[in-house]
C-alpha cells in the first residue's frame, strides 16, 4: 500500500519533500537493480564479452551512492520562508 499523505501534497512542505526524495531514491535503486541484474543475467547466460558492463555497473553504483549522500546529508528539509512579491 502506498504511503498516504494527510494533507494536499506540496513541494514547499519539508516533510513531503523528504518523503518524495526518499521515494525517488527507492525508484532509482530499483531501476538500477533490475537493469543491472538483467544485463548480468544475459551476459552470463549468453557468455557475451561485454567489457563495458562492469564499468556501467560501477558507474551506476557511484551515481546511486551520490544520490544517497544527497538525500541523507546535503538536502535541506527545513521550512522554506515564503517568497515576497
N, C-alpha and C positions, 0 to 999 in steps of 0.2 A: 504494500500500500504506500503510495507516495506521501511525503510529508504534507500536512495541512497547515496552511497559514491562517492565523486567526483574524487577520485584517487585510485590507487591499494591498497587494504586493507593490512595493515602490523601491526602486534602487537607491533612493535617498535614505531609506531606513537601514541603519547599520546592521541590525540583526538579519534582515532579509539579504543584504549584500553578502554577509558572511556565509549564510546558508547557500545562496546562489553560487558563490565562488567554490564552495566545497562540493556542490553537486556537479558543477562544470569540471572540477578536478576528477571526480569519480568517473564521469563520462570519458575524460581524457585517458585515464588509466585503463578503462575497459576497452576503448578503441585500440590503444597501444597493445594491450594483451592479446586481444582477438587477432589483430593484424599480424603481429609478430609470431604468435603461436601457429597461425595458419601458414605463414611463409616458411617457418622452420619445419612444419609438418610436410609440406610439399617438397622442400629441399631434401629432407631425409628420405621421403618415400620415393622420389624420382632420382635420387643420387645426383642431384644437379651440382654444378660447380659455380655457385653464386658467391663470388668473392666479396660482393658488396653487402651481403646480408648481415654479417657481424657488425659492419660499420653502421648500417641502418638501425639495428637493434641498439647498439651503444649510443648512437646519436639520439634516438627517441628516448632512451633511458635518461640521458642528460637533460633533455627538454622536460620530461615528466618531473625529474628531481628539481629543476629550476621552478617549475610550476608549484611544486610542494613548498619550496622555500619561500616563494612569493606569498602564498596564502597563509603560511604559518608564521612568517617573521616580518615580511615587508608591508603587506597590505594594512592600511589604516582603516579600522572599522569604527572609529569614533564618530560621534554625531557631527554631521557637516552643518556649518552655520548657513542660514538662509541667505540667498543672494539678494543684494539690494538692487533695485531697479532705478 
